Amino acid sequence: MTTPVRKILHVDMDAFYASVEQRDDPALRGRPVAVGGAGGRGVVAAASYEARAFGVRSAMPSRTALRLCPALVFVPPRFEVYRAVSREVRDVFVEYTPLVEPLSLDEAYLDVTENQKGVPTAVRVASEIRAEILGRTGLTASAGVSYNKFLAKLASGQRKPNGQFVITPEMGPAFVEGLEVSRFHGVGPATAAKMERLGIRTGRDLRECSLAFLQEHFGKAGAHFHAVARGNDHRSVRPDRPRKSAGSETTYPRDLGDPREVEAGIQALADEVWAWCERTGAFGRTVTVKLRYADFRTLTRSRTGAGPIAGRAALAGAALELVRGLFPLEKKVRLLGVAVSGFGAGQHDEDPQIALDFGLPG
């Protein structure tokens, strides 16, 4: 008996935070918009497509963003609004399948191998979901359709914004072979440069490398690269599960080499986590920061206080102090995270995770 081919969607809202702001304020439409603070220590949390055209990116210090785009309009974040819209989007997803794995407020994997509406094809499911999202929220989403998570995520970036793309099992291996390795999710600039030095420029080059070779040069990530170079990814779509921590982390579109950029990223993540704490009334005692270098080596540092974290400034201060303990940086940084745990009795984790991945090309 053959195993049926899975039907996996990756649905990604287009420039989510900035698009919400442009939706709610017509004066912002068509203008370069950055969600975040414009002050001296401000940081860009998200940028509209108009701003991205000037090189403005998430986690960028606001001063840098303004130098790149003097006409940039800064809008303070409204996280409660973004969460409310995200819940509307999630409501659409669960009408089609209970197998929904949120990656952030603005993107998720869906397993629609069997869908609750009896829609015959995954391509049509993706089209219907995108149309429902637009009708209910006034916002556009892009979708990737494939037989595994790795390829679905790649596919969702092919027709952005407001489009979709399918990678069939017949297309998968050839599609991967033709890609530059820098296009692979999980390959940042430093890793791509290392692969370039090793003569690995495309998926085809990567496929020709043995597992032993990749593990020697890339450690644990080697097995991942070996599999995806062949179009393989057996990870299942995992629905929400209760957790005992709340965290926010992001993989950046370019690796961070300046400690000031790292601090700005940690500050933005701490703000996200504190907004969740205030909304849910869950105030933990333990703060954890995560830092992942370009070579995928990951470091974490934690601190537990005598009582719950007292406020936004206390959380940010603790997170910054922890990450500064990792300076000077050994290499450039591809991912940062901040989490809170150690909730008291009666407190609960209303959202299983708030992993607001600012670095993805929404």
Secondary structure, 3 states (H helix, E strand, C coil): CCCCCCCEEEEEECCHHHHHHHHHCHHHCCCCEEEECCCCCCEEEEECHHHHCCCCCCCCEHHHHHHHCCCCEEECCCHHHHHHHHHHHHHHHHHHCCCEEEEECCEEEEECCCCCCCCCCHHHHHHHHHHHHHHHHCCCEEEEEECCHHHHHHHHCCCCCCCEEECCCCCHHHHHHCCEHHHCCCCCHHHHHHHHHCCCCEHHHHHCCCHHHHHHHHCCHHHHHHHHCCCCCCCCCCCCCCCCEEEEEEEEEEEECCHHHHHHHHHHHHHHHHHHHHHHCCCCCEEEEEEEECCCCEEEEEEECCCCCCCHHHHHHHHHHHHHCCCCCCCCEEEEEEEEECCCCCCCCCCCCCCCCCCCCC
